[in-house]
Amino acid sequence: MTQRVFVALLTVAVFVAGYAARALTERGQPVPPPPAALTREFARPTKTTNDAKKLDRAKLVAEIEKLRPQIVAYTAQVAEIDAEFDREFTALLTPEQRDKWTANQKKFAERDAKRLAQTAPLSDEDIMRERDRPLTDIYRQVTVTPRLEWVTKEYKLDAGQQTKTRALLALRRNQFIALLDSTAHPTIRLSRLVPLVERVAANPAK
């Protein structure tokens, strides 16, 4: 082995030994945290109570009363669309299925009556929830498959009943979309607040 080759190999060995020693001594050291300024840059600002926008109940009630005739007309048309579906759907059911349908309708009516019988003032959160609820109602009216799956499971529909029910749901969807196209958005959004307007106007106890 020449002296030049020996020196080169010795240099490589010393470099490798130094690198290994450094890796062993620094392996367990924690990674330093990022600078505080960097974390603040990506932090989402929090809102204080004073930043929250107070709901103007008087203005909301005035808007509801102004639109009341349109809202009443809209809800009546929605009820008629639903009633037409109910008539056609129940005609497809067997006596046993129809008995369960009647029991369910009674349960739903009692639930709604209990809701409307409450007199406590609505909180701002309650009002916002009721104002946004029509969006959920729209989904229920315009989708076919979820509703079909539910009634199939609930009433144990056979294949023939499922086919006819799907057609009825598609018809109801088309009727409801036509109603949406002819109805102003505020009328739809405020529709669930009309029966609750007195509870909207009342200020909740602090």
LINZI-V569771 format. One record per pair of residues at least 12 apart in sequence whose C-alpha atoms are under 10 Angstrom apart, sorted by the first residue. I is the first residue (numbers start at 1). GAP is how many residues later the second one is. If there is no record, write none. Layout:
# LINZI-V569771
i = {I;I}
gap = {GAP;GAP}
This chain:
# LINZI-V569771
i = {54;55;55;55;55;55;56;56;57;57;57;57;57;57;57;58;58;58;59;60;60;60;60;60;60;61;61;61;61;61;61;61;62;62;63;63;63;64;64;64;64;64;64;64;65;65;66;67;67;67;67;67;67;68;68;68;68;69;70;70;70;70;70;70;71;71;71;71;71;71;71;71;71;71;71;72;72;72;73;73;74;74;74;74;74;74;74;74;75;75;75;75;77;77;77;78;78;78;78;78;78;81;81;81;81;81;81;81;82;82;82;82;84;84;85;85;85;85;85;86;86;88;88;88;89;89;89;89;89;90;90;92;92;92;92;92;92;93;93;93;93;93;94;94;96;97;97;97;97;98;99;100;100;101;101;101;104;115;116;116;117;118;118;119;119;119;119;120;120;120;120;120;120;120;121;121;121;121;121;121;121;121;121;121;122;122;122;122;122;122;122;122;122;122;123;123;123;123;123;123;124;124;124;126;127;127;127;127;127;127;127;128;129;130;130;130;130;130;130;131;131;131;131;131;131;131;132;132;132;132;132;133;133;133;133;133;133;134;134;134;134;134;135;135;138;138;138;138;138;139;140;141;141;141;141;141;141;141;141;142;142;142;142;142;142;142;142;142;143;143;143;143;144;144;144;144;144;144;144;144;144;145;145;145;147;147;147;148;148;148;148;148;148;149;149;151;152}
gap = {70;68;69;70;72;73;68;145;67;70;140;143;144;145;146;142;143;144;142;67;130;133;137;140;141;129;132;133;136;137;139;140;135;139;123;124;127;122;123;126;127;129;130;133;129;132;121;117;119;120;123;124;127;119;122;123;126;118;113;114;116;117;118;121;112;113;115;116;117;118;119;120;121;122;123;115;119;122;110;114;105;106;108;109;110;113;114;117;112;113;116;117;98;99;102;63;94;97;98;101;102;60;90;91;92;94;95;98;59;87;90;94;84;88;80;83;84;86;87;15;82;76;77;80;72;75;76;79;80;12;75;65;68;69;70;72;73;62;63;64;65;68;61;63;59;57;58;59;60;57;56;54;55;50;53;54;50;81;79;80;79;78;81;77;79;80;83;78;79;80;82;83;84;85;75;76;77;78;79;80;81;82;83;84;74;75;76;77;78;79;80;81;82;83;76;77;79;80;81;82;76;79;80;74;63;65;66;69;70;72;73;65;63;59;60;61;62;63;66;55;57;58;59;60;61;62;56;57;58;59;60;55;56;57;58;59;60;54;55;56;57;58;53;54;35;38;39;42;50;34;33;28;29;31;32;33;34;35;36;27;28;29;30;31;32;33;34;35;26;27;29;30;21;22;23;24;25;26;27;28;29;21;24;25;18;19;22;14;15;17;18;20;21;13;17;14;13}
